[in-house]
Structures are given as C-alpha cells and as structure tokens.
C-alpha cells in the first residue's frame, strides 16, 4: 500500500505544480473570423498567451456583454456598439480604440458582375446579406443598394443571415447567387467586387477591454497587438484599411 500511496502523492504534486497556460477571451465580429484565425497564433507565439475567440454579430455580442458574458476583449464591426458599452461603464476606461476600417464586398460565386445594377437581372435569384439590425456590414449592404437606386427592385431577392460569415456560407453552399460580405472573408475567391466606400457609411471598427475582465493585462496586450503591433500589419494584409 505504501509504494502506491507515495506514487499517488508524487503524481498529484506534479499536476498541481504545472502552471496553467494564460488565456485571453475575445468576442469578435464575424467579419474577423479569418483574420483573427491568422492573428491568434502569431499573438500566442509573441506573448505566450492563448487567445480564445467567440465570433458572432456585433449587436448580439454587445448584448451578451451587457448580460454579463465573461469575455476580456470586445472587437466589434463598428464603433457605435463599443461606444455604447463604454458609456454604460461596461468597458475599462480609456480602452476603447479604433483598430481598422472594413471593406464591403459583393461576391458572385458562380458568375461575374461589373455593376451593382447587374443584381436586378433575372439570373440573380437570391442575394444574401447579414441582418442590417444585427450586423454593420449588413447595414452597409442595404445602404449600398439604396444608394445605387435598386433596393426596391432587389428587395424581394434578399435573404438575411444572422452574421456576415453566415451570409458568405449561403453563397458557398449554392443557396445564394450574390453575397454581400466582408472583403476579408472572400480574399481568395473569384468574382469579387469591392464596394466603393462612398455608397455606405464608413465601416470603422473599434475594440475595448471588458470592465469585468479577469485578465486585464492579457487583454491589453491583445488590444495593443491588434491596434498597433504585428496584428495590425496582418489585418491590413487580410483586406482591412
């Protein structure tokens, strides 16, 4: 019995003595999915901190933070939701910063287009975009169609996705002929048209550190990495301005 007991004590001591890997949790807008999947490993190599991402629509993520979701950093697809959380005291004072400007894109998985007005053609049956009430890119897409003067004509064709990543999935699975999505999500695809910024409100994107964060130091390191460090360089390569 004694040798077994001694071995048990040694193994317990080893497991308890091993330091836990530091982590930082980030609630990120869906348009950042591919970009942050690239930035995450780079951040971990540079800092030893493991980032854990939760992607979704900006409005839904903001609402979850208001309801006490235990994230450390909120990276939104706009500035308004971050500003609102800041005003409510839900972000650390002074942590709110703009980290990039997004680019709206029109993607036709199976066809080509040179003009937005091509969306009125019978060959384009369904147009996917993120819900404008939840996602800034979806709102920008609707503004674009309105500005181009074709919203009333194409509105019957529009299908709404919960977020910009799901809108892209509609096109990838053949369930939509045209997709408004983030340029960062379709960098490697064919038949992609960057939508001029003049057709919609700017897609400035901000982040902030959640006031209830249990890892504020790690959160600040991630925010700095994205705003002004190596992460920012990677964002520019991933289709942001």
Sine and cosine of phi, psi and omega as CSV:
sin_phi,cos_phi,sin_psi,cos_psi,sin_omega,cos_omega
0.00,0.00,-0.65,0.76,-0.09,-1.00
-0.89,0.45,-0.70,0.71,0.04,-1.00
-0.85,0.52,-0.65,0.76,0.02,-1.00
-0.89,0.45,-0.69,0.72,0.01,-1.00
-0.88,0.47,-0.66,0.75,0.00,-1.00
-0.90,0.44,-0.67,0.74,0.01,-1.00
-0.90,0.44,-0.65,0.76,0.02,-1.00
-0.87,0.49,-0.68,0.74,-0.01,-1.00
-0.91,0.42,-0.65,0.76,0.00,-1.00
-0.90,0.43,-0.73,0.69,-0.01,-1.00
-0.89,0.46,-0.64,0.77,0.02,-1.00
-0.90,0.44,-0.65,0.76,-0.01,-1.00
-0.91,0.41,-0.62,0.78,-0.01,-1.00
-0.91,0.41,-0.71,0.71,-0.05,-1.00
-0.92,0.39,-0.62,0.79,0.00,-1.00
-0.94,0.34,-0.58,0.81,-0.07,-1.00
-0.97,0.25,-0.27,0.96,-0.02,-1.00
-0.97,0.26,0.86,-0.50,-0.05,-1.00
-0.93,0.38,0.62,-0.78,0.02,-1.00
-0.95,0.30,0.56,-0.83,0.02,-1.00
-0.95,0.32,0.82,-0.58,0.01,-1.00
-0.91,0.42,0.61,-0.79,-0.02,-1.00
-0.74,-0.67,0.36,-0.93,0.15,-0.99
-0.67,-0.74,0.74,-0.68,-0.04,-1.00
-0.98,-0.21,0.72,-0.70,-0.08,-1.00
-0.81,-0.59,0.83,-0.56,0.16,-0.99
-1.00,-0.02,0.89,-0.45,-0.15,-0.99
-0.79,-0.61,0.64,-0.77,0.07,-1.00
-0.85,0.52,0.55,-0.84,-0.12,-0.99
-0.87,0.50,-0.47,0.88,0.00,-1.00
-0.90,0.43,-0.28,0.96,-0.04,-1.00
-1.00,0.00,0.04,1.00,-0.13,-0.99
-0.79,0.61,-0.84,0.55,-0.05,-1.00
-0.94,0.33,-0.63,0.78,-0.02,-1.00
-0.89,0.45,-0.73,0.69,-0.04,-1.00
-0.96,0.28,-0.43,0.90,0.10,-1.00
-0.93,0.38,-0.41,0.91,0.10,-1.00
-0.99,0.10,-0.67,0.74,-0.05,-1.00
-0.94,0.33,-0.59,0.80,-0.07,-1.00
-0.79,0.62,-0.82,0.57,0.00,-1.00
-0.88,0.47,-0.58,0.82,0.02,-1.00
-0.91,0.42,-0.67,0.74,0.02,-1.00
-0.90,0.44,-0.68,0.73,-0.01,-1.00
-0.91,0.42,-0.64,0.77,0.04,-1.00
-0.90,0.43,-0.60,0.80,-0.05,-1.00
-0.97,0.22,-0.50,0.87,-0.15,-0.99
-0.86,-0.50,-0.33,0.94,-0.10,-0.99
0.98,0.19,0.09,1.00,0.00,-1.00
-0.99,-0.17,0.78,-0.63,-0.03,-1.00
-1.00,0.02,0.88,-0.47,0.03,-1.00
-1.00,0.08,0.69,-0.72,0.05,-1.00
-0.89,-0.46,0.88,-0.48,-0.11,-0.99
-0.97,-0.22,0.61,-0.79,0.17,-0.98
-0.80,-0.59,0.91,-0.42,-0.07,-1.00
-0.98,-0.20,0.58,-0.82,0.03,-1.00
-0.06,-1.00,-0.10,-1.00,0.04,-1.00
-0.96,0.28,0.54,-0.84,-0.06,-1.00
-0.84,0.55,-0.72,0.69,-0.05,-1.00
-0.90,0.45,-0.66,0.75,-0.02,-1.00
-0.93,0.38,-0.65,0.76,0.02,-1.00
-0.90,0.43,-0.67,0.74,0.02,-1.00
-0.88,0.48,-0.65,0.76,0.00,-1.00
-0.90,0.43,-0.62,0.78,0.01,-1.00
-0.92,0.39,-0.58,0.82,0.06,-1.00
-0.91,0.41,-0.64,0.77,0.06,-1.00
-0.87,0.49,-0.49,0.87,-0.01,-1.00
-1.00,-0.04,0.16,0.99,0.11,-0.99
0.99,-0.10,0.28,0.96,0.03,-1.00
-0.84,0.54,0.71,-0.70,-0.15,-0.99
-1.00,0.09,0.83,0.56,0.06,-1.00
-0.99,-0.11,0.32,-0.95,0.02,-1.00
-0.99,-0.15,-0.60,0.80,-0.06,-1.00
-0.76,-0.65,0.61,-0.79,0.11,-0.99
-0.87,-0.49,0.90,-0.45,0.05,-1.00
-0.93,-0.37,0.96,-0.29,-0.12,-0.99
-0.99,-0.11,0.13,-0.99,0.07,-1.00
-0.99,-0.11,0.09,1.00,0.05,-1.00
-0.52,-0.85,-0.08,-1.00,0.07,-1.00
-0.97,-0.23,-0.39,0.92,-0.12,-0.99
-0.90,0.44,-0.71,0.70,-0.04,-1.00
-0.93,0.37,-0.58,0.81,0.05,-1.00
-0.93,0.37,-0.68,0.74,0.03,-1.00
-0.88,0.47,-0.63,0.77,0.00,-1.00
-0.90,0.44,-0.71,0.71,0.03,-1.00
-0.89,0.45,-0.62,0.79,0.01,-1.00
-0.89,0.46,-0.71,0.70,-0.01,-1.00
-0.90,0.44,-0.45,0.89,0.02,-1.00
-1.00,0.06,0.04,1.00,0.01,-1.00
0.97,0.24,0.33,0.94,-0.04,-1.00
-1.00,-0.07,-0.02,1.00,0.09,-1.00
-0.87,-0.50,0.46,-0.89,0.07,-1.00
-0.89,0.45,0.71,-0.71,-0.03,-1.00
-0.83,0.55,0.76,-0.65,0.04,-1.00
0.99,0.14,0.05,1.00,-0.05,-1.00
-1.00,-0.02,-0.17,0.99,-0.05,-1.00
-0.97,0.25,0.83,-0.56,-0.01,-1.00
-0.54,-0.84,0.53,-0.84,0.14,-0.99
-0.99,0.14,0.75,-0.66,-0.04,-1.00
-0.91,-0.40,-0.28,0.96,-0.02,-1.00
-0.15,-0.99,0.20,-0.98,0.16,-0.99
-0.87,-0.48,0.80,-0.60,-0.02,-1.00
-0.99,0.14,0.28,-0.96,0.00,-1.00
-0.82,-0.57,0.83,-0.55,0.06,-1.00
-0.99,0.15,0.65,-0.76,0.00,-1.00
-0.75,-0.66,0.50,-0.87,0.15,-0.99
-0.95,-0.32,0.84,-0.54,-0.05,-1.00
-0.87,-0.48,0.80,-0.60,0.10,-1.00
-0.92,-0.38,0.99,-0.16,-0.11,-0.99
-0.83,0.55,-0.59,0.81,-0.10,-0.99
-0.90,-0.43,0.10,1.00,-0.08,-1.00
-0.58,-0.81,-0.20,-0.98,0.01,-1.00
-0.77,-0.64,0.49,-0.87,0.08,-1.00
-0.54,-0.84,0.59,-0.81,0.07,-1.00
-0.92,-0.40,-0.34,0.94,-0.07,-1.00
-0.70,-0.71,0.53,-0.85,0.08,-1.00
-0.88,0.47,-0.51,0.86,-0.02,-1.00
-0.91,0.42,-0.27,0.96,0.07,-1.00
-0.89,0.45,-0.34,0.94,-0.01,-1.00
-0.92,0.39,-0.29,0.96,0.01,-1.00
-0.99,0.16,-0.16,0.99,-0.05,-1.00
-0.94,0.35,0.52,-0.85,0.01,-1.00
-0.86,0.51,-0.44,0.90,-0.02,-1.00
-0.91,0.41,-0.38,0.92,0.07,-1.00
-1.00,-0.08,0.97,-0.24,-0.10,-1.00
-1.00,-0.01,-0.68,0.74,-0.03,-1.00
-0.75,-0.66,0.68,-0.74,0.01,-1.00
-0.85,-0.52,0.86,-0.52,-0.04,-1.00
-0.99,-0.16,0.68,-0.73,0.15,-0.99
-0.50,-0.87,0.37,-0.93,0.02,-1.00
-0.94,0.34,0.49,-0.87,0.01,-1.00
-0.83,0.56,0.89,-0.45,-0.04,-1.00
-0.87,0.50,-0.38,0.93,0.01,-1.00
-0.98,0.18,-0.24,0.97,-0.05,-1.00
-0.90,-0.44,-0.53,0.85,-0.17,-0.99
-0.82,-0.57,0.82,-0.58,0.02,-1.00
-0.84,0.54,-0.57,0.82,0.02,-1.00
-0.94,0.35,-0.55,0.83,0.08,-1.00
-0.92,0.40,-0.65,0.76,0.06,-1.00
-0.90,0.44,-0.66,0.75,0.02,-1.00
-0.90,0.45,-0.60,0.80,0.03,-1.00
-0.90,0.43,-0.71,0.71,0.03,-1.00
-0.90,0.44,-0.67,0.74,0.05,-1.00
-0.87,0.50,-0.63,0.78,0.01,-1.00
-0.88,0.47,-0.73,0.69,-0.01,-1.00
-0.92,0.39,-0.58,0.82,0.06,-1.00
-0.93,0.36,-0.69,0.72,0.00,-1.00
-0.90,0.44,-0.56,0.83,0.01,-1.00
-0.98,0.21,-0.13,0.99,0.05,-1.00
0.98,0.21,0.36,0.93,-0.05,-1.00
-0.85,-0.52,0.11,0.99,-0.06,-1.00
-0.84,0.55,-0.74,0.67,-0.04,-1.00
-0.89,0.46,-0.53,0.85,-0.02,-1.00
-0.97,0.24,-0.58,0.81,-0.09,-1.00
-0.99,-0.14,-0.19,0.98,-0.06,-1.00
-0.80,0.61,-0.65,0.76,0.03,-1.00
-0.89,0.45,-0.31,0.95,-0.02,-1.00
-1.00,0.00,-0.21,0.98,-0.17,-0.99
-0.98,0.21,0.73,-0.69,0.15,-0.99
-0.87,-0.50,0.67,-0.74,-0.08,-1.00
-0.98,-0.20,0.68,-0.73,0.10,-0.99
-0.95,-0.31,0.36,-0.93,-0.03,-1.00
-0.91,0.40,-0.53,0.84,0.03,-1.00
-0.48,-0.88,0.08,-1.00,-0.13,-0.99
-0.93,0.36,-0.52,0.86,0.03,-1.00
-0.93,0.36,-0.64,0.77,0.03,-1.00
-0.94,0.34,-0.52,0.85,0.08,-1.00
-0.88,0.47,-0.68,0.74,0.04,-1.00
-0.88,0.47,-0.61,0.79,-0.02,-1.00
-0.89,0.46,-0.53,0.85,0.07,-1.00
-0.85,0.52,-0.66,0.75,0.02,-1.00
-0.95,0.31,-0.65,0.76,-0.04,-1.00
-0.90,0.43,-0.48,0.88,-0.02,-1.00
-0.99,-0.10,0.08,1.00,0.03,-1.00
0.99,0.16,0.21,0.98,-0.02,-1.00
-1.00,-0.03,0.01,1.00,0.08,-1.00
-0.55,-0.84,0.61,-0.79,0.00,-1.00
-1.00,0.05,-0.40,0.92,0.01,-1.00
-0.61,-0.79,0.59,-0.80,-0.06,-1.00
-0.69,-0.72,0.77,-0.64,0.20,-0.98
-1.00,-0.08,0.84,-0.54,-0.06,-1.00
-0.50,-0.87,-0.05,-1.00,0.05,-1.00
-0.98,0.21,0.69,-0.73,0.02,-1.00
-0.84,0.54,-0.54,0.84,0.00,-1.00
-0.89,0.46,-0.40,0.92,-0.03,-1.00
-1.00,0.03,-0.22,0.98,-0.05,-1.00
-0.80,-0.59,0.42,0.91,-0.01,-1.00
-0.83,0.56,-0.62,0.78,-0.08,-1.00
-1.00,-0.04,0.12,0.99,-0.05,-1.00
-1.00,-0.10,0.33,-0.94,0.10,-1.00
-1.00,-0.04,0.26,-0.97,0.08,-1.00
0.87,0.50,0.77,0.64,0.00,-1.00
-0.91,-0.42,0.77,-0.64,0.02,-1.00
-0.89,-0.45,0.85,-0.52,0.09,-1.00
-0.96,0.27,0.79,-0.62,-0.02,-1.00
-0.99,0.15,0.78,-0.63,0.02,-1.00
-0.85,0.53,0.67,-0.74,-0.01,-1.00
-0.88,0.48,-0.39,0.92,-0.05,-1.00
-0.93,0.36,-0.22,0.98,-0.05,-1.00
-1.00,-0.02,-0.06,1.00,-0.01,-1.00
-0.42,-0.91,0.21,-0.98,0.06,-1.00
-0.90,0.44,0.53,-0.85,-0.02,-1.00
-0.84,0.55,0.57,-0.82,0.02,-1.00
-0.98,-0.19,0.80,0.60,0.09,-1.00
-0.92,0.40,0.68,-0.74,-0.07,-1.00
-0.85,-0.53,0.75,-0.66,-0.07,-1.00
-0.86,-0.50,0.33,-0.95,0.09,-1.00
-0.72,-0.69,0.23,-0.97,0.06,-1.00
-0.35,-0.94,0.35,-0.94,0.05,-1.00
-1.00,-0.07,0.80,-0.60,-0.04,-1.00
-0.91,0.42,0.74,-0.67,-0.07,-1.00
-0.86,0.50,-0.54,0.84,-0.03,-1.00
-1.00,0.06,0.15,0.99,-0.03,-1.00
-0.83,0.55,0.69,-0.72,0.09,-1.00
-1.00,-0.01,-0.10,1.00,-0.01,-1.00
-0.75,-0.66,0.84,0.54,-0.09,-1.00
-0.88,0.47,-0.54,0.84,0.01,-1.00
-0.93,0.37,-0.73,0.69,0.04,-1.00
-0.90,0.43,-0.61,0.79,0.02,-1.00
-0.88,0.47,-0.68,0.74,0.01,-1.00
-0.91,0.41,-0.61,0.79,0.02,-1.00
-0.90,0.44,-0.64,0.77,0.03,-1.00
-0.93,0.38,-0.69,0.72,0.01,-1.00
-0.87,0.50,-0.70,0.71,0.02,-1.00
-0.89,0.46,-0.62,0.78,-0.01,-1.00
-0.88,0.47,-0.61,0.79,-0.04,-1.00
-0.99,0.13,-0.59,0.81,-0.09,-1.00
-0.98,0.20,-0.66,0.75,-0.13,-0.99
-0.65,-0.76,0.03,1.00,-0.04,-1.00
-0.97,-0.23,-0.42,-0.91,-0.01,-1.00
-0.85,0.52,-0.55,0.84,0.00,-1.00
-0.88,0.48,-0.58,0.82,0.01,-1.00
-0.92,0.39,-0.62,0.78,0.06,-1.00
-0.87,0.49,-0.66,0.75,0.00,-1.00
-0.93,0.38,-0.59,0.81,0.06,-1.00
-0.86,0.51,-0.68,0.73,0.00,-1.00
-0.89,0.46,-0.60,0.80,0.04,-1.00
-0.95,0.32,-0.38,0.92,-0.06,-1.00
-1.00,-0.04,0.22,0.98,0.12,-0.99
0.98,-0.18,0.26,0.97,0.06,-1.00
-0.97,-0.24,0.27,-0.96,0.03,-1.00
-0.91,-0.42,0.00,0.00,0.00,0.00
